[in-house]
Amino acid sequence: MKKRKNHSPDFKAKVTLEAIREELTLAELSKKYDVHPTQIDTWKRAAIENMATAFARRGAAPEQVSAAELDKLHSKIGQLVVERDFLANAS
């Protein structure tokens, strides 16, 4: 049984950039770098999908919290306030 290969981020970037340029087919890149064509295609799709984050402003607002999660957090805060007040009055 073959051992799984762990490719460095630099290697993935190099292969992905060549795949995006489309100067060689996936089969040719696969043979050149000894990587399965499906893996190259996966790296290419991931790079294209995440490309916008490279241009995002630093310090931009974090992703919005869902309404359900916000309600859950508010209820937890309320519970903790009640517990704190109870313990403060008990002592």
Secondary structure, DSSP 4 states (H G I P E B T S, - for coil): -PPPP---HHHHHHHHHHHHHTSS-HHHHHHHHT--HHHHHHHHHHHHHTGGGGGSPTTPPPPPPPHHHHHHHHHHHHHHHHHHHHHHHH-
